[in-house]
Amino acid sequence: MFSFFKKKTGTLKTEEEISKPVLPDESADIADSPELSEQVAANIETSPTLAKPEEEKKQSWLSRLKAGLAKTSANLNIFGGTTIDEELFEELETALIVSDVGLPATEYLLDSLRKKVKEERLTHPAEIKTELAKLLTDLLIPLQKSLEIGRHTPLIVMMAGVNGAGKTTTIGKLAKHLQNNDQTVLLAAGDTFRAAAREQLAVWGDRNKITVIAQESGDPAAVAFDAVQSAKAKGINVVMVDTAGRLPTQLHLMEELRKVKRVIGKGMEEAPHEIILVIDGNTGQNALAQVKAFDEALGLTGLIVTKLDGTPKGGILAAIAKNHPVPVYFIGVGEKIDDLQPFVAEEFSNALLS
């Protein structure tokens, strides 16, 4: 689960694999080489320890995910009874709507559950909970997709989102993950309206030793164009273009985003290759409205859902899946770099209904 991206030209290394010792060639004749035999034996003896950090990180992430979705899980904690009746379904309907699953997805889940109860003769609420987790996973699986890198050099990624969604911080975290997977990165500070945004991106650049292209009060499209040209000249793998946060109802600002996209295309054919919207998981149904508006304006290729920690509205991913499905590349449950991880439908459903 900790291979953050799908790479067209090969399998990306996780942080653990980068520092993992290389074992001797197993095809060698170990019996004829006592020293080699001892070396292999030593590596075999320590191999469980090598696997432990990966397993520990996975368990740590699942624990943080479960804790982050605790408020939404509390809404859905209604399966403690002894019988399946209409009252239980009414409670579940309310719980799903309160969790921002949305009416279409709620109706789909309830209708499917009723069929399951009838077909499989379910009698205990705990069985409903198990079936709900399976149905929710099936609903969310179409959103589960890896961010593919290596298919273009440079790969141009345009990042969009409203102010406060965590866009700039997310760019910094992704840049670090990309570096850990042998990718060189260049950042473009396209949010020229807010000095704080440029400064924040510069801090991430300094921290990760990444070049940041910026202009004070400059044209965002010009900044993006310069970044693309610089990356092409230097052979950079990935360019991430930050853009100014704006509400989808601010039509003149949305038009500016379209301009940035067009200018990037002039800098490199078929670019931007990825247009990612960062949304705040706390905004519930408003997040769905953002997905629709930005997708219509730009043609989104993926989403990153941040700030799921502490929100009672974690069901919004189900609403997106049912109403306007756009792949979810990553979800975030905190401020640390490891708190941003690839979206896995089954993990999310199990955490939501834990």
Residue frames relative to the residue before (quaternion, step in Angstrom):
aa qw qx qy qz dx dy dz
M 1.0000 0.0000 0.0000 0.0000 0.00 0.00 0.00
F 0.6843 0.4993 -0.2890 0.4461 3.56 1.21 -0.37
S 0.4621 0.5710 -0.5114 0.4460 3.57 1.14 0.59
F 0.2944 -0.8503 0.4098 0.1498 3.52 0.03 1.36
F 0.8109 0.1843 -0.0632 0.5518 3.57 1.05 -0.67
K 0.3842 -0.6555 0.5877 0.2780 3.50 -1.32 0.37
K 0.1561 -0.8033 0.5716 0.0602 3.57 -0.79 1.02
K 0.4718 -0.7101 0.4483 0.2684 3.55 -0.72 1.08
T 0.7618 0.3937 -0.2014 0.4734 3.56 0.98 -0.83
G 0.8166 -0.1115 0.0592 0.5632 3.63 1.15 0.19
T 0.6145 -0.5507 0.4184 0.3795 3.53 -1.33 0.05
L 0.3813 -0.7366 0.5139 0.2191 3.54 -0.81 1.00
K 0.4525 -0.6818 0.5071 0.2705 3.50 -1.16 0.64
T 0.3814 -0.6677 0.5822 0.2639 3.52 -1.16 0.67
E 0.6843 -0.4640 0.3478 0.4420 3.57 -1.31 0.18
E 0.6415 0.5356 -0.3283 0.4402 3.59 1.07 -0.70
E 0.6637 0.5187 -0.3047 0.4446 3.56 1.02 -0.87
I 0.5803 0.6032 -0.3747 0.3988 3.58 1.12 -0.65
S 0.7811 0.3182 -0.1587 0.5132 3.57 0.99 -0.87
K 0.4501 0.7127 -0.4389 0.3112 3.59 1.28 0.03
P 0.4557 -0.6920 0.4762 0.2943 3.63 -0.83 0.89
V 0.4401 -0.6843 0.5180 0.2641 3.55 -1.15 0.68
L 0.3347 -0.7485 0.5399 0.1902 3.56 -0.77 1.06
P 0.5911 -0.5690 0.4217 0.3861 3.62 -1.13 0.48
D 0.6360 -0.5294 0.4022 0.3918 3.53 -1.27 0.44
E 0.3748 -0.7627 0.4845 0.2076 3.56 -0.58 1.19
S 0.6122 0.5653 -0.3571 0.4221 3.57 1.21 -0.37
A 0.5082 0.6544 -0.4268 0.3624 3.61 1.24 -0.21
D 0.5028 -0.6393 0.4890 0.3152 3.53 -1.20 0.54
I 0.2317 -0.8275 0.4995 0.1099 3.53 0.09 1.36
A 0.6278 0.5723 -0.3434 0.4005 3.58 0.97 -0.81
D 0.6997 0.4634 -0.2688 0.4728 3.60 1.10 -0.69
S 0.7419 0.3379 -0.1986 0.5441 3.58 1.27 -0.08
P 0.2742 -0.7968 0.5150 0.1575 3.62 -0.05 1.23
E 0.6534 0.5156 -0.3332 0.4429 3.59 0.94 -0.83
L 0.6563 0.5008 -0.3079 0.4729 3.56 0.99 -0.86
S 0.6218 0.5525 -0.3333 0.4439 3.55 1.05 -0.84
E 0.6647 0.4966 -0.3027 0.4690 3.56 0.96 -0.89
Q 0.6406 0.5323 -0.3276 0.4461 3.58 1.02 -0.79
V 0.6570 0.4995 -0.3069 0.4740 3.56 0.95 -0.90
A 0.6383 0.5335 -0.3262 0.4490 3.56 0.97 -0.89
A 0.6498 0.5145 -0.3174 0.4607 3.57 0.99 -0.83
N 0.6661 0.4967 -0.3053 0.4651 3.57 0.98 -0.83
I 0.6339 0.5231 -0.3260 0.4672 3.56 1.02 -0.81
E 0.6443 0.5354 -0.3148 0.4462 3.54 1.01 -0.83
T 0.7470 0.3874 -0.2207 0.4931 3.57 1.03 -0.76
S 0.4441 0.7336 -0.4436 0.2605 3.61 1.19 -0.19
P 0.6147 0.5256 -0.3860 0.4438 3.69 0.93 -0.61
T 0.6306 0.5318 -0.3351 0.4553 3.57 1.07 -0.70
L 0.6249 0.5436 -0.3385 0.4466 3.57 1.06 -0.74
A 0.6885 0.4816 -0.2812 0.4637 3.57 0.99 -0.77
K 0.5688 0.6577 -0.3733 0.3233 3.55 1.12 -0.64
P 0.6528 0.5174 -0.3540 0.4252 3.66 0.79 -0.82
E 0.6333 0.5264 -0.3328 0.4594 3.60 1.00 -0.79
E 0.6779 0.4806 -0.2887 0.4755 3.57 0.88 -0.94
E 0.6478 0.5186 -0.3190 0.4579 3.55 0.99 -0.84
K 0.6502 0.5085 -0.3199 0.4651 3.60 0.98 -0.80
K 0.6358 0.5271 -0.3305 0.4569 3.55 1.02 -0.80
Q 0.6744 0.4838 -0.2927 0.4747 3.58 0.89 -0.92
S 0.6213 0.5407 -0.3361 0.4569 3.56 1.06 -0.76
W 0.6589 0.5008 -0.3071 0.4699 3.58 0.97 -0.87
L 0.6631 0.5032 -0.3148 0.4561 3.59 0.87 -0.89
S 0.6327 0.5222 -0.3255 0.4701 3.58 1.06 -0.73
R 0.6707 0.4855 -0.3010 0.4731 3.58 0.96 -0.86
L 0.6254 0.5349 -0.3319 0.4611 3.57 1.06 -0.75
K 0.6548 0.5097 -0.2994 0.4709 3.55 0.95 -0.92
A 0.6674 0.4894 -0.2962 0.4768 3.58 0.96 -0.89
G 0.6542 0.5329 -0.3128 0.4361 3.57 0.99 -0.81
L 0.7369 0.3910 -0.2145 0.5081 3.56 1.07 -0.74
A 0.3201 0.8006 -0.4670 0.1960 3.58 1.30 0.16
K 0.6653 0.5096 -0.3198 0.4420 3.62 0.93 -0.82
T 0.6440 0.4850 -0.3194 0.4981 3.57 1.06 -0.73
S 0.6243 0.5437 -0.3312 0.4526 3.58 1.02 -0.82
A 0.6226 0.5509 -0.3386 0.4407 3.57 1.05 -0.77
N 0.6046 0.5528 -0.3529 0.4520 3.58 1.08 -0.68
L 0.7567 0.4066 -0.1851 0.4773 3.56 1.03 -0.90
N 0.4846 0.6693 -0.4279 0.3661 3.57 1.27 0.16
I 0.3385 0.7604 -0.4724 0.2898 3.57 0.53 1.21
F 0.5658 0.6474 -0.3526 0.3693 3.56 1.27 0.17
G 0.4147 0.7467 -0.4378 0.2807 3.57 1.15 0.53
G 0.5186 0.6676 -0.4061 0.3471 3.59 1.24 -0.04
T 0.5354 -0.6432 0.4593 0.2979 3.54 -1.33 -0.16
T 0.7799 0.2629 -0.1499 0.5479 3.59 1.22 -0.31
I 0.3660 -0.6761 0.5893 0.2481 3.52 -1.31 0.48
D 0.1723 0.7790 -0.5816 0.1586 3.56 -0.55 1.17
E 0.7328 -0.4266 0.2966 0.4394 3.54 -1.33 0.04
E 0.5941 0.5768 -0.3595 0.4303 3.56 1.11 -0.63
L 0.6303 0.5282 -0.3280 0.4650 3.58 1.04 -0.78
F 0.6693 0.4924 -0.3082 0.4633 3.60 0.91 -0.85
E 0.6264 0.5256 -0.3345 0.4686 3.59 1.08 -0.69
E 0.6415 0.5124 -0.3137 0.4770 3.57 1.02 -0.81
L 0.6594 0.5092 -0.3040 0.4619 3.55 0.98 -0.88
E 0.6183 0.5424 -0.3439 0.4531 3.59 1.01 -0.76
T 0.6616 0.4991 -0.2946 0.4758 3.57 0.93 -0.92
A 0.6620 0.5232 -0.3046 0.4418 3.57 0.91 -0.95
L 0.6683 0.5029 -0.3031 0.4567 3.59 0.94 -0.85
I 0.6664 0.4937 -0.3029 0.4694 3.57 0.96 -0.84
V 0.6342 0.5233 -0.3220 0.4693 3.59 1.01 -0.83
S 0.6882 0.4699 -0.2669 0.4841 3.59 1.12 -0.68
D 0.4830 -0.7098 0.3883 0.3348 3.57 1.36 0.22
V 0.2548 0.7515 -0.5530 0.2540 3.55 1.04 0.79
G 0.4040 -0.7283 0.4609 0.3065 3.57 1.18 -0.56
L 0.6272 -0.5948 0.3618 0.3491 3.57 -1.13 0.68
P 0.6689 0.4965 -0.3412 0.4354 3.68 0.75 -0.84
A 0.6872 0.4625 -0.2871 0.4811 3.61 0.88 -0.90
T 0.6200 0.5444 -0.3404 0.4510 3.60 1.05 -0.73
E 0.6652 0.4965 -0.3003 0.4700 3.56 0.90 -0.92
Y 0.6312 0.5322 -0.3259 0.4607 3.58 1.01 -0.82
L 0.6904 0.4811 -0.2842 0.4595 3.58 0.82 -0.97
L 0.6732 0.4944 -0.3051 0.4574 3.61 0.90 -0.87
D 0.6470 0.5120 -0.3233 0.4633 3.60 0.94 -0.85
S 0.6631 0.5032 -0.3013 0.4651 3.57 0.98 -0.86
L 0.6458 0.5188 -0.3166 0.4622 3.58 1.02 -0.78
R 0.6317 0.5322 -0.3359 0.4527 3.59 0.96 -0.81
K 0.6462 0.5124 -0.3154 0.4695 3.56 1.02 -0.81
K 0.6373 0.5299 -0.3215 0.4580 3.57 1.01 -0.86
V 0.6429 0.5302 -0.3206 0.4503 3.59 0.92 -0.92
K 0.6956 0.4760 -0.2709 0.4650 3.56 0.94 -0.92
E 0.7133 0.4728 -0.2636 0.4451 3.58 0.84 -1.01
E 0.7909 0.3070 -0.1492 0.5079 3.59 0.94 -0.88
R 0.3987 -0.7588 0.4425 0.2635 3.58 1.33 0.21
L 0.1400 0.8065 -0.5542 0.1508 3.56 0.85 1.01
T 0.1462 -0.8260 0.5428 0.0424 3.57 -0.98 0.84
H 0.7484 0.3707 -0.2062 0.5098 3.61 1.18 -0.42
P 0.5730 -0.6220 0.4118 0.3396 3.62 -0.95 0.84
A 0.5936 0.5739 -0.3734 0.4229 3.62 1.04 -0.65
E 0.6251 0.5301 -0.3372 0.4631 3.59 1.11 -0.66
I 0.6001 0.5479 -0.3461 0.4689 3.57 1.12 -0.67
K 0.6436 0.5330 -0.3152 0.4499 3.56 0.96 -0.89
T 0.6531 0.5145 -0.3048 0.4646 3.58 0.96 -0.86
E 0.6797 0.4799 -0.2863 0.4751 3.57 0.93 -0.91
L 0.6185 0.5452 -0.3446 0.4489 3.58 1.06 -0.72
A 0.6289 0.5298 -0.3296 0.4638 3.59 1.01 -0.80
K 0.6586 0.5041 -0.3075 0.4664 3.60 0.97 -0.83
L 0.6693 0.4997 -0.2965 0.4631 3.59 0.94 -0.91
L 0.6482 0.5161 -0.3130 0.4643 3.54 1.01 -0.83
T 0.6213 0.5332 -0.3296 0.4701 3.58 1.05 -0.77
D 0.6596 0.5087 -0.3039 0.4624 3.58 0.90 -0.93
L 0.6462 0.5243 -0.3123 0.4583 3.57 1.05 -0.79
L 0.7430 0.4427 -0.2140 0.4542 3.56 1.01 -0.90
I 0.5077 0.6925 -0.4129 0.3036 3.60 1.14 -0.54
P 0.6312 0.5337 -0.3662 0.4273 3.68 0.93 -0.66
L 0.6404 0.5209 -0.3261 0.4606 3.61 1.21 -0.40
Q 0.5972 0.6001 -0.3471 0.4033 3.59 1.23 -0.44
K 0.2713 0.7509 -0.5517 0.2410 3.56 -0.39 1.25
S 0.3985 -0.7158 0.5243 0.2322 3.57 -1.06 0.79
L 0.4668 -0.6271 0.5403 0.3113 3.53 -1.21 0.56
E 0.2342 -0.8110 0.5262 0.1028 3.58 -0.43 1.24
I 0.0589 -0.7951 0.6035 0.0104 3.55 -0.78 1.03
G 0.6865 0.5043 -0.3451 0.3941 3.56 -1.28 0.26
R 0.5912 0.5894 -0.3830 0.3955 3.60 1.20 -0.10
H 0.7580 0.1460 -0.1259 0.6232 3.58 1.32 -0.23
T 0.0938 -0.7717 0.6240 0.0799 3.57 -1.17 0.57
P 0.4665 -0.3871 -0.7656 0.2152 1.47 -0.75 2.38
L 0.4461 -0.6096 0.5715 0.3206 3.51 -1.35 0.33
I 0.1959 -0.8018 0.5583 0.0842 3.58 -0.64 1.13
V 0.0650 -0.8021 0.5933 -0.0217 3.55 -0.63 1.19
M 0.1554 -0.7825 0.6004 0.0552 3.57 -0.69 1.15
M 0.1700 -0.8054 0.5652 0.0549 3.57 -0.70 1.13
A 0.0361 -0.8023 0.5955 -0.0189 3.57 -0.86 1.01
G 0.2859 0.7544 -0.5647 0.1737 3.54 -1.30 0.29
V 0.5528 -0.6024 0.4558 0.3518 3.55 -1.25 0.40
N 0.6480 -0.5063 0.3902 0.4141 3.56 -1.25 0.38
G 0.7962 0.3172 -0.2324 0.4598 3.56 -0.98 0.86
A 0.5283 0.6516 -0.4067 0.3618 3.58 1.25 -0.08
G 0.5319 -0.6297 0.4126 0.3878 3.59 1.21 -0.35
K 0.2677 0.8224 -0.4714 0.1724 3.56 1.26 0.40
T 0.7103 0.4637 -0.2788 0.4504 3.58 0.74 -1.04
T 0.6335 0.5155 -0.3248 0.4769 3.59 1.01 -0.78
T 0.6379 0.5301 -0.3200 0.4580 3.57 1.00 -0.83
I 0.6138 0.5413 -0.3438 0.4606 3.59 1.02 -0.78
G 0.6602 0.5150 -0.3067 0.4526 3.58 0.93 -0.89
K 0.6620 0.5021 -0.3039 0.4662 3.58 0.96 -0.87
L 0.6641 0.4999 -0.3081 0.4628 3.59 0.93 -0.89
A 0.6122 0.5560 -0.3470 0.4423 3.56 1.03 -0.78
K 0.6596 0.5041 -0.3041 0.4673 3.58 0.97 -0.85
H 0.6436 0.5132 -0.3188 0.4698 3.59 0.96 -0.84
L 0.6420 0.5245 -0.3200 0.4586 3.58 1.00 -0.83
Q 0.6396 0.5195 -0.3195 0.4680 3.56 0.98 -0.83
N 0.6514 0.5189 -0.3115 0.4576 3.57 0.98 -0.80
N 0.7172 0.3758 -0.2316 0.5392 3.56 1.28 -0.37
D 0.6404 -0.6108 0.2989 0.3570 3.53 1.08 0.98
Q 0.5091 0.6223 -0.4412 0.3986 3.58 1.09 0.64
T 0.3102 -0.7048 0.5997 0.2177 3.57 -1.05 0.78
V 0.1631 -0.8193 0.5494 0.0171 3.55 -0.93 0.95
L 0.0772 -0.7506 0.6535 0.0601 3.53 -1.21 0.67
L 0.2193 -0.7871 0.5667 0.1056 3.60 -0.93 0.90
A 0.1741 -0.7676 0.6097 0.0941 3.56 -1.09 0.79
A 0.2757 -0.7756 0.5496 0.1427 3.58 -0.62 1.16
G 0.0257 -0.8574 0.5126 -0.0364 3.54 0.34 1.30
D 0.5757 0.5318 -0.3991 0.4759 3.59 1.24 -0.06
T 0.0221 -0.8567 0.5144 -0.0297 3.55 0.35 1.28
F 0.5754 0.6157 -0.3713 0.3898 3.59 1.26 -0.19
R 0.7671 0.2939 -0.1641 0.5461 3.59 1.12 -0.59
A 0.3974 -0.7241 0.5165 0.2260 3.54 -0.61 1.15
A 0.6129 0.5712 -0.3426 0.4251 3.57 1.08 -0.77
A 0.6378 0.5264 -0.3300 0.4553 3.58 1.04 -0.76
R 0.6535 0.5008 -0.3136 0.4730 3.59 0.96 -0.84
E 0.6630 0.5098 -0.3044 0.4560 3.55 0.96 -0.89
Q 0.6434 0.5266 -0.3201 0.4541 3.57 0.99 -0.84
L 0.6648 0.4878 -0.3041 0.4771 3.57 0.96 -0.86
A 0.6221 0.5427 -0.3348 0.4544 3.59 1.08 -0.74
V 0.6171 0.5404 -0.3386 0.4609 3.58 1.07 -0.74
W 0.6528 0.4947 -0.3084 0.4838 3.58 0.96 -0.87
G 0.6351 0.5369 -0.3269 0.4488 3.56 1.03 -0.79
D 0.6581 0.4986 -0.3008 0.4774 3.58 0.96 -0.89
R 0.6582 0.5330 -0.3072 0.4340 3.55 0.93 -0.94
N 0.7788 0.3273 -0.1579 0.5113 3.57 0.96 -0.89
K 0.3997 -0.7279 0.4580 0.3173 3.58 1.36 0.04
I 0.4095 0.6831 -0.4724 0.3774 3.53 0.91 1.09
T 0.4618 -0.6717 0.5056 0.2828 3.57 -0.99 0.84
V 0.1300 -0.7734 0.6178 0.0568 3.56 -1.02 0.88
I 0.2394 -0.7524 0.6001 0.1284 3.58 -0.76 1.09
A 0.1353 0.8047 -0.5604 0.1417 3.59 -0.62 1.11
Q 0.0785 -0.7547 0.6482 0.0639 3.52 -1.31 0.51
E 0.4013 -0.7044 0.5252 0.2588 3.57 -0.89 0.88
S 0.8466 -0.0427 -0.0278 0.5298 3.58 -0.72 1.16
G 0.3890 0.7348 -0.4728 0.2920 3.58 1.10 0.62
D 0.6299 -0.5036 0.4210 0.4151 3.54 -1.35 -0.07
P 0.4782 -0.6970 0.4489 0.2898 3.63 -0.63 1.07
A 0.6470 0.5210 -0.3245 0.4523 3.58 0.98 -0.80
A 0.6451 0.5211 -0.3194 0.4585 3.58 1.03 -0.78
V 0.6196 0.5349 -0.3321 0.4687 3.57 1.06 -0.77
A 0.6580 0.5081 -0.3022 0.4664 3.58 0.93 -0.91
F 0.6543 0.5178 -0.3106 0.4552 3.58 0.94 -0.90
D 0.6524 0.5148 -0.3106 0.4614 3.58 0.94 -0.90
A 0.6481 0.5277 -0.3167 0.4486 3.57 1.00 -0.85
V 0.6406 0.5197 -0.3203 0.4657 3.59 0.98 -0.83
Q 0.6765 0.4941 -0.2966 0.4585 3.59 0.88 -0.94
S 0.6421 0.5227 -0.3165 0.4628 3.58 1.02 -0.83
A 0.6630 0.5095 -0.3028 0.4575 3.58 0.94 -0.90
K 0.6416 0.5195 -0.3225 0.4632 3.59 1.00 -0.80
A 0.6776 0.5024 -0.2911 0.4513 3.57 0.95 -0.87
K 0.7591 0.3898 -0.1923 0.4846 3.57 1.03 -0.82
G 0.4585 -0.7029 0.4410 0.3181 3.60 1.25 -0.06
I 0.2503 0.7787 -0.5299 0.2239 3.60 1.08 0.72
N 0.4884 -0.6922 0.4555 0.2736 3.59 -1.02 0.79
V 0.8271 0.0568 0.0359 0.5580 3.58 0.82 -1.02
V 0.1206 -0.7484 0.6479 0.0748 3.56 -1.06 0.87
M 0.0944 -0.7788 0.6185 0.0450 3.58 -0.85 0.99
V 0.1662 -0.8100 0.5609 0.0406 3.55 -0.60 1.22
D 0.2561 -0.7417 0.6050 0.1349 3.55 -0.63 1.17
T 0.1059 -0.7835 0.6088 0.0658 3.60 -1.09 0.69
A 0.6289 -0.5565 0.3849 0.3829 3.54 -1.21 0.50
G 0.4599 -0.6694 0.5100 0.2834 3.55 -1.01 0.83
R 0.1249 0.7849 -0.5984 0.1009 3.54 -1.00 0.82
L 0.4997 -0.6211 0.5074 0.3273 3.53 -1.26 0.48
P 0.5466 -0.6343 0.4238 0.3455 3.61 -1.00 0.70
T 0.6123 0.5519 -0.3560 0.4401 3.60 1.23 -0.30
Q 0.5888 0.5475 -0.3697 0.4657 3.61 1.27 -0.22
L 0.2187 -0.8570 0.4520 0.1161 3.52 0.35 1.34
H 0.6516 0.5156 -0.3374 0.4424 3.62 0.96 -0.77
L 0.6584 0.4887 -0.3098 0.4813 3.58 1.11 -0.65
M 0.6099 0.5281 -0.3530 0.4738 3.58 1.09 -0.63
E 0.6222 0.5310 -0.3421 0.4624 3.58 1.06 -0.70
E 0.6157 0.5394 -0.3487 0.4565 3.57 1.08 -0.65
L 0.6111 0.5401 -0.3457 0.4640 3.59 1.07 -0.70
R 0.6299 0.5234 -0.3291 0.4700 3.56 1.02 -0.80
K 0.6275 0.5366 -0.3289 0.4585 3.56 1.06 -0.78
V 0.6301 0.5256 -0.3305 0.4664 3.59 0.96 -0.86
K 0.6500 0.5181 -0.3128 0.4597 3.56 0.95 -0.88
R 0.6659 0.5042 -0.3083 0.4552 3.60 0.92 -0.89
V 0.6745 0.4985 -0.2995 0.4548 3.58 0.93 -0.89
I 0.5974 0.5416 -0.3579 0.4709 3.59 1.07 -0.69
G 0.6478 0.5320 -0.3048 0.4521 3.56 1.03 -0.83
K 0.6339 0.5080 -0.3293 0.4812 3.58 1.13 -0.58
G 0.6552 0.5178 -0.3062 0.4570 3.56 1.15 -0.62
M 0.7890 -0.0232 0.0279 0.6133 3.56 1.17 -0.60
E 0.4878 -0.6883 0.4576 0.2809 3.56 -0.75 1.06
E 0.8347 0.1730 -0.1957 0.4849 3.53 -1.08 0.97
A 0.5561 0.5830 -0.4087 0.4287 3.60 1.24 0.07
P 0.5367 -0.1496 -0.8285 -0.0561 1.56 -2.29 1.05
H 0.4628 -0.7019 0.4775 0.2552 3.55 -1.07 0.79
E 0.7674 0.1438 -0.0935 0.6178 3.55 1.22 -0.51
I 0.0519 -0.7541 0.6540 0.0303 3.57 -1.02 0.88
I 0.0389 -0.8446 0.5305 -0.0609 3.53 -0.21 1.34
L 0.2164 -0.7611 0.6009 0.1129 3.55 -0.91 0.97
V 0.2195 -0.7499 0.6124 0.1205 3.56 -0.90 1.00
I 0.0171 -0.8154 0.5782 -0.0222 3.59 -0.67 1.06
D 0.4483 -0.6793 0.5279 0.2426 3.52 -1.18 0.76
G 0.4237 -0.7421 0.4645 0.2325 3.58 -0.59 1.16
N 0.6012 0.5851 -0.3534 0.4139 3.59 1.21 -0.38
T 0.6387 0.5847 -0.3275 0.3781 3.59 1.17 -0.44
G 0.3678 -0.7855 0.4555 0.2009 3.59 1.26 0.05
Q 0.8578 -0.0650 0.0653 0.5057 3.55 -0.96 -0.95
N 0.5596 0.5895 -0.3930 0.4300 3.59 1.17 -0.42
A 0.5913 0.5647 -0.3589 0.4502 3.58 1.15 -0.61
L 0.6270 0.5299 -0.3308 0.4654 3.57 1.04 -0.77
A 0.6389 0.5175 -0.3209 0.4702 3.58 1.01 -0.81
Q 0.6337 0.5269 -0.3270 0.4624 3.59 1.04 -0.75
V 0.6357 0.5327 -0.3279 0.4523 3.57 0.94 -0.90
K 0.6666 0.5041 -0.3021 0.4586 3.59 0.89 -0.92
A 0.7019 0.4854 -0.2789 0.4404 3.59 0.81 -1.02
F 0.7009 0.4569 -0.2775 0.4722 3.59 0.86 -0.94
D 0.6218 0.5356 -0.3463 0.4545 3.58 1.07 -0.65
E 0.6549 0.5034 -0.3095 0.4711 3.57 0.98 -0.83
A 0.6983 0.4811 -0.2710 0.4554 3.58 1.01 -0.81
L 0.8389 0.2382 -0.0615 0.4856 3.58 0.89 -0.97
G 0.3612 -0.7041 0.5239 0.3152 3.59 1.08 -0.68
L 0.0887 -0.8481 0.5219 0.0238 3.56 0.42 1.24
T 0.2608 -0.7464 0.5878 0.1712 3.56 -1.15 0.66
G 0.8210 -0.0365 0.0489 0.5676 3.60 1.16 -0.44
L 0.3041 -0.7285 0.5892 0.1724 3.52 -1.40 0.29
I 0.0994 -0.7145 0.6793 0.1348 3.50 -1.38 0.34
V 0.1669 -0.7970 0.5767 0.0657 3.58 -0.64 1.13
T 0.1242 -0.8217 0.5559 0.0191 3.56 -0.53 1.22
K 0.8255 0.3220 -0.1901 0.4228 3.54 -1.43 0.03
L 0.2655 0.7701 -0.5358 0.2223 3.57 0.98 0.79
D 0.5432 0.6127 -0.4075 0.4042 3.58 1.23 -0.29
G 0.8438 0.1831 -0.1577 0.4791 3.53 -0.79 1.07
T 0.5854 0.5903 -0.3907 0.3953 3.61 1.18 -0.04
P 0.3414 -0.7166 0.5597 0.2380 3.61 -1.08 0.67
K 0.6393 0.5600 -0.2901 0.4399 3.59 1.32 0.05
G 0.2396 0.8241 -0.4843 0.1701 3.57 1.16 0.59
G 0.5638 0.6245 -0.3778 0.3866 3.57 1.23 -0.29
I 0.4328 0.7265 -0.4490 0.2886 3.58 1.27 -0.13
L 0.5883 0.5723 -0.3871 0.4202 3.62 1.07 -0.51
A 0.6239 0.5199 -0.3390 0.4749 3.57 1.10 -0.64
A 0.6271 0.5307 -0.3306 0.4645 3.58 1.05 -0.76
I 0.6446 0.5092 -0.3149 0.4755 3.58 1.00 -0.83
A 0.6501 0.5331 -0.3142 0.4410 3.58 0.95 -0.91
K 0.7280 0.4392 -0.2385 0.4693 3.57 0.96 -0.86
N 0.7805 0.3852 -0.1792 0.4586 3.59 0.93 -0.90
H 0.8053 -0.0554 0.0840 0.5843 3.59 0.93 -0.86
P 0.0805 -0.8622 0.4981 0.0453 3.59 0.48 1.16
V 0.0883 0.7297 -0.6708 0.0987 3.53 -0.85 1.17
P 0.5557 -0.6384 0.3972 0.3548 3.65 -0.79 0.91
V 0.2541 -0.7325 0.6137 0.1493 3.54 -1.12 0.80
Y 0.2609 -0.8002 0.5237 0.1314 3.58 -0.38 1.24
F 0.8145 -0.0052 0.0627 0.5768 3.57 0.89 -0.98
I 0.1406 -0.7393 0.6448 0.1335 3.52 -1.33 0.38
G 0.2065 -0.7969 0.5598 0.0947 3.56 -1.12 0.66
V 0.0942 -0.8049 0.5853 0.0258 3.55 -1.03 0.86
G 0.8093 0.1141 -0.0843 0.5701 3.60 1.09 0.55
E 0.6556 -0.5572 0.3737 0.3466 3.53 -1.36 0.04
K 0.6034 0.5830 -0.3685 0.4003 3.61 1.13 -0.53
I 0.6462 -0.5542 0.3570 0.3846 3.55 -1.18 0.58
D 0.6899 0.4719 -0.2835 0.4700 3.61 1.04 -0.72
D 0.5575 0.6009 -0.3901 0.4194 3.58 1.28 -0.02
L 0.6356 0.4262 -0.3323 0.5513 3.58 1.32 0.15
Q 0.1026 0.8149 -0.5528 0.1404 3.56 -0.45 1.24
P 0.6396 -0.5189 0.3866 0.4151 3.61 -1.20 0.39
F 0.4640 -0.6698 0.5074 0.2804 3.54 -1.11 0.74
V 0.0119 -0.7668 0.6411 -0.0308 3.55 -0.86 1.07
A 0.4703 -0.7382 0.4101 0.2563 3.56 -0.44 1.28
E 0.6927 0.4853 -0.2934 0.4456 3.59 0.81 -0.97
E 0.6306 0.5245 -0.3315 0.4663 3.59 0.99 -0.80
F 0.6678 0.5101 -0.2996 0.4517 3.55 0.91 -0.93
S 0.6690 0.5022 -0.3021 0.4571 3.60 0.87 -0.94
N 0.6677 0.5017 -0.3045 0.4580 3.58 0.91 -0.89
A 0.6551 0.5024 -0.3119 0.4703 3.58 1.03 -0.80
L 0.6502 0.5324 -0.3114 0.4436 3.56 1.02 -0.82
L 0.7812 0.2975 -0.1479 0.5285 3.57 1.04 -0.77
S 0.3331 0.7593 -0.4984 0.2532 3.59 1.17 0.51
